[in-house]
């Protein structure tokens, strides 16, 4: 195998989000519509499924996060949804307030939420450029 082949980027494995309490984090993300792929409390880990893909969002308990909002800038992760404005309404109905109103972008609309530790998750659609989306 050449050096270039061994370094080829094939796709995502997992995205890791640091949290302070696994039970609270799993409850928050379940209210936000995520399904739990597995939960390993002894290891402080839970995997959230994203669509039908094998990779997901890995929640990991970090000891220094017993308090809220870490001292570093929050990670931002955006996920594709069919309709971001509908997602905003469903999140609000589940008791999860968006950080701001849904806002337009180059490909469609986006709405962002933050978990109790400040991790930001955005839900974005491709309503303006459906040919670029997964269903385009």
PASETI-69855 format. One record per residue (C-alpha): residue number from 1; residue in three letters; x, y, z. Coordinates in Angstrom, 1 decimal, padded with zeros to 4 digits, m for minus. Example, Ala and Ser with C-alpha at 12.3 -4.5 7.8 and 13.67 -1.06 7.14 Angstrom:
2
r resi:1&resn:ALA&u:012.3&v:m004.5&w:007.8
r resi:2&resn:SER&u:013.7&v:m001.1&w:007.1
This chain:
136
r resi:1&resn:UNK&u:000.0&v:000.0&w:000.0
r resi:2&resn:UNK&u:001.4&v:003.4&w:m000.9
r resi:3&resn:UNK&u:001.7&v:006.2&w:001.6
r resi:4&resn:UNK&u:m001.2&v:008.0&w:000.0
r resi:5&resn:UNK&u:m003.5&v:005.0&w:000.3
r resi:6&resn:UNK&u:m002.7&v:004.5&w:004.0
r resi:7&resn:UNK&u:m003.6&v:008.1&w:004.7
r resi:8&resn:UNK&u:m006.8&v:008.3&w:002.6
r resi:9&resn:UNK&u:m009.7&v:009.8&w:004.6
r resi:10&resn:UNK&u:m012.6&v:007.4&w:004.3
r resi:11&resn:UNK&u:m015.2&v:009.1&w:006.5
r resi:12&resn:UNK&u:m016.2&v:009.7&w:010.1
r resi:13&resn:UNK&u:m015.8&v:007.1&w:012.8
r resi:14&resn:UNK&u:m017.3&v:009.0&w:015.8
r resi:15&resn:UNK&u:m017.6&v:012.6&w:017.0
r resi:16&resn:UNK&u:m016.8&v:012.9&w:020.7
r resi:17&resn:UNK&u:m018.7&v:015.3&w:022.9
r resi:18&resn:UNK&u:m017.5&v:015.8&w:026.5
r resi:19&resn:UNK&u:m020.2&v:015.8&w:029.2
r resi:20&resn:UNK&u:m020.2&v:015.9&w:033.0
r resi:21&resn:UNK&u:m023.0&v:013.4&w:033.7
r resi:22&resn:UNK&u:m023.9&v:010.5&w:031.4
r resi:23&resn:UNK&u:m027.5&v:010.0&w:032.6
r resi:24&resn:UNK&u:m028.3&v:013.7&w:032.2
r resi:25&resn:UNK&u:m026.6&v:013.9&w:028.8
r resi:26&resn:UNK&u:m028.4&v:010.8&w:027.5
r resi:27&resn:UNK&u:m031.7&v:012.2&w:028.7
r resi:28&resn:UNK&u:m031.1&v:015.5&w:027.0
r resi:29&resn:UNK&u:m030.1&v:014.0&w:023.7
r resi:30&resn:UNK&u:m033.1&v:011.5&w:023.8
r resi:31&resn:UNK&u:m035.4&v:014.5&w:024.2
r resi:32&resn:UNK&u:m033.7&v:016.0&w:021.2
r resi:33&resn:UNK&u:m034.6&v:013.0&w:019.1
r resi:34&resn:UNK&u:m031.4&v:010.9&w:019.2
r resi:35&resn:UNK&u:m031.5&v:007.1&w:019.6
r resi:36&resn:UNK&u:m028.9&v:005.5&w:021.9
r resi:37&resn:UNK&u:m026.8&v:002.9&w:020.1
r resi:38&resn:UNK&u:m025.1&v:001.7&w:023.3
r resi:39&resn:UNK&u:m024.4&v:002.9&w:026.8
r resi:40&resn:UNK&u:m021.4&v:001.9&w:028.9
r resi:41&resn:UNK&u:m021.9&v:003.6&w:032.3
r resi:42&resn:UNK&u:m018.8&v:002.0&w:033.9
r resi:43&resn:UNK&u:m016.7&v:003.6&w:031.2
r resi:44&resn:UNK&u:m018.6&v:006.9&w:031.1
r resi:45&resn:UNK&u:m019.6&v:006.4&w:027.4
r resi:46&resn:UNK&u:m022.8&v:006.4&w:025.4
r resi:47&resn:UNK&u:m023.2&v:006.3&w:021.6
r resi:48&resn:UNK&u:m025.9&v:008.3&w:019.9
r resi:49&resn:UNK&u:m027.0&v:007.1&w:016.5
r resi:50&resn:UNK&u:m027.2&v:009.5&w:013.6
r resi:51&resn:UNK&u:m029.4&v:008.2&w:010.8
r resi:52&resn:UNK&u:m028.6&v:004.7&w:009.5
r resi:53&resn:UNK&u:m024.9&v:005.3&w:009.6
r resi:54&resn:UNK&u:m022.6&v:003.2&w:011.8
r resi:55&resn:UNK&u:m020.6&v:006.2&w:013.1
r resi:56&resn:UNK&u:m022.3&v:008.4&w:015.7
r resi:57&resn:UNK&u:m021.9&v:010.9&w:018.5
r resi:58&resn:UNK&u:m019.9&v:009.5&w:021.4
r resi:59&resn:UNK&u:m020.7&v:011.1&w:024.7
r resi:60&resn:UNK&u:m017.9&v:010.8&w:027.2
r resi:61&resn:UNK&u:m017.8&v:011.8&w:030.8
r resi:62&resn:UNK&u:m014.9&v:014.1&w:031.6
r resi:63&resn:UNK&u:m014.1&v:014.5&w:035.3
r resi:64&resn:UNK&u:m013.4&v:018.2&w:035.0
r resi:65&resn:UNK&u:m016.9&v:018.8&w:033.7
r resi:66&resn:UNK&u:m018.8&v:018.3&w:036.9
r resi:67&resn:UNK&u:m019.6&v:021.9&w:036.6
r resi:68&resn:UNK&u:m021.4&v:023.3&w:033.6
r resi:69&resn:UNK&u:m019.8&v:025.1&w:030.6
r resi:70&resn:UNK&u:m016.1&v:024.1&w:030.2
r resi:71&resn:UNK&u:m013.4&v:026.8&w:030.1
r resi:72&resn:UNK&u:m012.7&v:026.1&w:026.4
r resi:73&resn:UNK&u:m014.8&v:027.1&w:023.4
r resi:74&resn:UNK&u:m017.7&v:024.6&w:022.7
r resi:75&resn:UNK&u:m017.5&v:022.1&w:019.9
r resi:76&resn:UNK&u:m020.0&v:022.7&w:017.1
r resi:77&resn:UNK&u:m021.5&v:019.8&w:015.2
r resi:78&resn:UNK&u:m024.1&v:020.2&w:012.5
r resi:79&resn:UNK&u:m026.3&v:017.4&w:011.3
r resi:80&resn:UNK&u:m028.5&v:017.2&w:008.2
r resi:81&resn:UNK&u:m032.2&v:017.1&w:008.7
r resi:82&resn:UNK&u:m035.1&v:017.3&w:006.1
r resi:83&resn:UNK&u:m036.4&v:020.6&w:007.6
r resi:84&resn:UNK&u:m034.5&v:022.6&w:010.1
r resi:85&resn:UNK&u:m037.5&v:024.9&w:011.0
r resi:86&resn:UNK&u:m039.6&v:021.8&w:011.7
r resi:87&resn:UNK&u:m036.8&v:020.5&w:013.8
r resi:88&resn:UNK&u:m036.7&v:023.8&w:015.8
r resi:89&resn:UNK&u:m040.5&v:023.4&w:016.5
r resi:90&resn:UNK&u:m040.1&v:019.8&w:017.6
r resi:91&resn:UNK&u:m037.1&v:020.6&w:019.9
r resi:92&resn:UNK&u:m039.1&v:023.5&w:021.5
r resi:93&resn:UNK&u:m042.0&v:021.1&w:022.1
r resi:94&resn:UNK&u:m039.5&v:018.7&w:023.8
r resi:95&resn:UNK&u:m038.4&v:021.6&w:026.1
r resi:96&resn:UNK&u:m035.1&v:022.3&w:024.3
r resi:97&resn:UNK&u:m034.8&v:025.9&w:023.4
r resi:98&resn:UNK&u:m032.8&v:026.8&w:020.3
r resi:99&resn:UNK&u:m029.8&v:029.2&w:020.8
r resi:100&resn:UNK&u:m031.4&v:031.6&w:018.4
r resi:101&resn:UNK&u:m034.1&v:031.6&w:015.7
r resi:102&resn:UNK&u:m033.6&v:029.3&w:012.7
r resi:103&resn:UNK&u:m031.3&v:031.2&w:010.3
r resi:104&resn:UNK&u:m030.8&v:030.9&w:006.5
r resi:105&resn:UNK&u:m027.5&v:029.8&w:005.0
r resi:106&resn:UNK&u:m026.2&v:029.0&w:001.6
r resi:107&resn:UNK&u:m027.9&v:025.6&w:001.4
r resi:108&resn:UNK&u:m031.0&v:026.1&w:003.5
r resi:109&resn:UNK&u:m031.9&v:026.7&w:007.1
r resi:110&resn:UNK&u:m030.1&v:025.9&w:010.4
r resi:111&resn:UNK&u:m031.1&v:025.9&w:014.0
r resi:112&resn:UNK&u:m028.6&v:025.3&w:016.9
r resi:113&resn:UNK&u:m029.1&v:023.9&w:020.5
r resi:114&resn:UNK&u:m026.6&v:023.6&w:023.3
r resi:115&resn:UNK&u:m026.5&v:020.7&w:025.8
r resi:116&resn:UNK&u:m026.0&v:021.4&w:029.5
r resi:117&resn:UNK&u:m022.2&v:021.5&w:029.0
r resi:118&resn:UNK&u:m022.2&v:023.9&w:026.2
r resi:119&resn:UNK&u:m021.7&v:021.5&w:023.2
r resi:120&resn:UNK&u:m023.5&v:023.0&w:020.3
r resi:121&resn:UNK&u:m025.4&v:020.8&w:017.9
r resi:122&resn:UNK&u:m026.9&v:022.3&w:014.7
r resi:123&resn:UNK&u:m029.6&v:020.9&w:012.6
r resi:124&resn:UNK&u:m029.4&v:022.1&w:009.0
r resi:125&resn:UNK&u:m031.4&v:021.4&w:005.8
r resi:126&resn:UNK&u:m030.6&v:021.6&w:002.1
r resi:127&resn:UNK&u:m033.9&v:023.2&w:001.1
r resi:128&resn:UNK&u:m032.2&v:025.8&w:m001.1
r resi:129&resn:UNK&u:m029.8&v:023.2&w:m002.7
r resi:130&resn:UNK&u:m031.5&v:019.8&w:m002.5
r resi:131&resn:UNK&u:m029.1&v:018.4&w:m005.0
r resi:132&resn:UNK&u:m026.3&v:018.7&w:m002.4
r resi:133&resn:UNK&u:m028.2&v:016.9&w:000.4
r resi:134&resn:UNK&u:m028.5&v:013.2&w:001.1
r resi:135&resn:UNK&u:m031.9&v:013.0&w:m000.4
r resi:136&resn:UNK&u:m031.1&v:015.2&w:m003.4
